[in-house]
Amino acid sequence: MEQRQDIVLGLIFVGLGIAAAWMATSYNGAGGIYPMVLGIILTLLGGAVALKAVRARSTSERTLIDAPSKMITAVVTAVIYVALIVPLGFYSSSFLLMLALPIALGFRQGLYALIVALVFILVVFLVFSVLLEKPLPREALGPLLGFGG
Amino acid sequence: MEFYTQALSSVLTFWPLLAMIGATLLGVFIGALPGLNPVMAIALLLPLTYSMDPLVALAMVAGIYNGSMYGGAIPAILLRIPGTPASIATTFDGFPMADKGEASKALKIACWSSAIGGIASAIALMTVGPLLARVTLFFGPAEYFWIAIFGMASVGVMVGSDPIKGIMAAVLGLLIGTIGIDSLSGQARYTFGQTWLLGGLDLIVVLVGLYALPPVLQLAEKCDLKGLSAAQLKLTDVPFKPGEIRSLIPTWIRSSGIGIGVGILPGAGGNIAAFLSYNAAKNASKDPDSFGKGNPQGVAAAESGNNADNAASMIPALALGIPGNVVAALVLSALTIHGLQPGPQLFHQNPVLVGGFMMEMLITSLLIFLLGGAVATRVFAQFQRLPGVLLVPSILILMCVGVYVINGRPIDLWVMLLAGIAGYFLEKLNVPLAPIILGMILGPMAEQSVRRALLISRGDATELLTRPISATLAVATFLVIAWPIFKAIRRKKANAAAVE
């Protein structure tokens, strides 16, 4: 398992190195030589990792993801959250995330999650929007609730 | 001396003081929560400091760094769960002490030891830093090129379990550092026609992704739905025996020395300092068998060792512009955010700022004495009753808000997510993440230095090796890279001989 993972890792870096070196051939002068050299070194190092794994003949196990369903749930929820930040607004999407992610991960105390979500979002609002006055994506529900958007 | 009195008067004003107190408390809280670490916290904090006074921003970095190193000892002692990687060695004797009903005593020793280690380290920074900066006035582009390469090679070789993967990570960081407009020729590199890539990838965006997302995903995988019960966090007071505190003094001195030495070396972090200090205390003890069974000397050694690493790791960062670890890299980022160039000129052009930061490292170490006592520790321990599963979305929101406010671009959120997912898998495959960040920071400096050196010498590459300092640094770099290869060959030969 570990051996196969390292071979794939090495080959990915070989691919990255070759792509970087090849793209650098289109850059002029010293501005191209430096990334080209780096690409070649990355290719060699990736090759060394893969070769070392091939020669090691290791049979040891290395778990890549400890709890795949939980990890995938977290990643997918994070992707949906990031996708919703601009259309829905920062605070609305964050509030939804605070409720949805713990529940998706198996947390069943809805009221507890709701209280933590409200307190946390309030603290974030006070720190970032009131104290630091940082501009964040506007709330889509703002005009409907009379906040002016 | 005037350097420090001026700096002290700037630091002892309302906002820097408030920032130090708040950040030290926040640091202890972050360290006390397993899954959160100082790098993650400082990375999340940096984007918010853009509009702040540099001394206030650096006060927050110093507070979080020193506070979290002590905070990591709280779950290490109470639960045998190291709050940060640097507190692993604290579990060896801290938890057996708690098991014997001496948790409160162990926490007091950890608090005092952390403060003493931190103070010793800050004094080392204040004395060695300016001296080293003076030496670097003799450096030209060739020396800067080699010092950047030496820093990266050391970190690449030392931080991970596989030196090839470490160096590979550093080269990847160097390549990422070339994305955007080349400052010398003006041509766009690896931008794929995207205008948002012309300025390169933002270091903080990549750093927040690499360092904050993997622990968040691991917290989600652990899926802690309950938190800890009040009974698990109960502390009872046990008085110190006569002479017990005095017997810790030699350990504090020895471990602080070790921590400072390790801190100056690039690549070696607080966990190595703690392990070395723990082993040294065990070797020096008349009763080494008592270690691992609740010996207070073990807690004192580990905690003073890991805190003594903190300020010392800033010595090469401030004097040479070469960060030895990721927190030092973050401090350099904080300086560059405010338009300051790390390196020898920093000491001459901004003495109040450099001296002020050194003072802040010292004051936040002193604050651990005041803020990290048993009462505060009881309060911080209560945060561990919060179910881990509720921390996952909270940190994710802080990551997004921190990254978004840097440039106000949604694309940065996607870059952060991608960097985080890549970081999660790279860590699992034993590819260290620190060299990637150091490569991104040092890459532009290494490239500009080598190209300037070649321009000065009219393309003569021997210029990079013929000056005495650059030649020494080149040899040192070669040795750093060759040493693990030499060790591997020797191990192989020994194994072959054993088989025969």
Boltz contact constraints between the chains, C-beta under 6 A:
constraints:
  - contact:
      token1: [A, 5]
      token2: [B, 429]
      max_distance: 6.0
  - contact:
      token1: [A, 9]
      token2: [B, 429]
      max_distance: 6.0
  - contact:
      token1: [A, 13]
      token2: [B, 168]
      max_distance: 6.0
  - contact:
      token1: [A, 20]
      token2: [B, 175]
      max_distance: 6.0
  - contact:
      token1: [A, 27]
      token2: [B, 187]
      max_distance: 6.0
  - contact:
      token1: [A, 27]
      token2: [B, 189]
      max_distance: 6.0
  - contact:
      token1: [A, 30]
      token2: [B, 451]
      max_distance: 6.0
  - contact:
      token1: [A, 31]
      token2: [B, 182]
      max_distance: 6.0
  - contact:
      token1: [A, 31]
      token2: [B, 185]
      max_distance: 6.0
  - contact:
      token1: [A, 31]
      token2: [B, 187]
      max_distance: 6.0
  - contact:
      token1: [A, 34]
      token2: [B, 447]
      max_distance: 6.0
  - contact:
      token1: [A, 35]
      token2: [B, 178]
      max_distance: 6.0
  - contact:
      token1: [A, 38]
      token2: [B, 171]
      max_distance: 6.0
  - contact:
      token1: [A, 38]
      token2: [B, 174]
      max_distance: 6.0
  - contact:
      token1: [A, 38]
      token2: [B, 175]
      max_distance: 6.0
  - contact:
      token1: [A, 41]
      token2: [B, 171]
      max_distance: 6.0
  - contact:
      token1: [A, 42]
      token2: [B, 171]
      max_distance: 6.0
  - contact:
      token1: [A, 45]
      token2: [B, 164]
      max_distance: 6.0
  - contact:
      token1: [A, 45]
      token2: [B, 168]
      max_distance: 6.0
  - contact:
      token1: [A, 48]
      token2: [B, 164]
      max_distance: 6.0
  - contact:
      token1: [A, 49]
      token2: [B, 164]
      max_distance: 6.0
  - contact:
      token1: [A, 64]
      token2: [B, 428]
      max_distance: 6.0
  - contact:
      token1: [A, 66]
      token2: [B, 221]
      max_distance: 6.0
  - contact:
      token1: [A, 67]
      token2: [B, 221]
      max_distance: 6.0
  - contact:
      token1: [A, 70]
      token2: [B, 220]
      max_distance: 6.0
  - contact:
      token1: [A, 70]
      token2: [B, 221]
      max_distance: 6.0
  - contact:
      token1: [A, 70]
      token2: [B, 223]
      max_distance: 6.0
  - contact:
      token1: [A, 71]
      token2: [B, 217]
      max_distance: 6.0
  - contact:
      token1: [A, 71]
      token2: [B, 221]
      max_distance: 6.0
  - contact:
      token1: [A, 74]
      token2: [B, 217]
      max_distance: 6.0
  - contact:
      token1: [A, 74]
      token2: [B, 220]
      max_distance: 6.0
  - contact:
      token1: [A, 78]
      token2: [B, 396]
      max_distance: 6.0
  - contact:
      token1: [A, 82]
      token2: [B, 413]
      max_distance: 6.0
  - contact:
      token1: [A, 86]
      token2: [B, 410]
      max_distance: 6.0
  - contact:
      token1: [A, 94]
      token2: [B, 397]
      max_distance: 6.0
  - contact:
      token1: [A, 97]
      token2: [B, 393]
      max_distance: 6.0
  - contact:
      token1: [A, 98]
      token2: [B, 393]
      max_distance: 6.0
  - contact:
      token1: [A, 101]
      token2: [B, 392]
      max_distance: 6.0
  - contact:
      token1: [A, 101]
      token2: [B, 393]
      max_distance: 6.0
  - contact:
      token1: [A, 102]
      token2: [B, 389]
      max_distance: 6.0
  - contact:
      token1: [A, 102]
      token2: [B, 390]
      max_distance: 6.0
  - contact:
      token1: [A, 105]
      token2: [B, 220]
      max_distance: 6.0
  - contact:
      token1: [A, 105]
      token2: [B, 223]
      max_distance: 6.0
  - contact:
      token1: [A, 105]
      token2: [B, 389]
      max_distance: 6.0
  - contact:
      token1: [A, 107]
      token2: [B, 225]
      max_distance: 6.0
  - contact:
      token1: [A, 107]
      token2: [B, 389]
      max_distance: 6.0
  - contact:
      token1: [A, 116]
      token2: [B, 390]
      max_distance: 6.0
  - contact:
      token1: [A, 120]
      token2: [B, 394]
      max_distance: 6.0
  - contact:
      token1: [A, 128]
      token2: [B, 401]
      max_distance: 6.0
  - contact:
      token1: [A, 134]
      token2: [B, 405]
      max_distance: 6.0
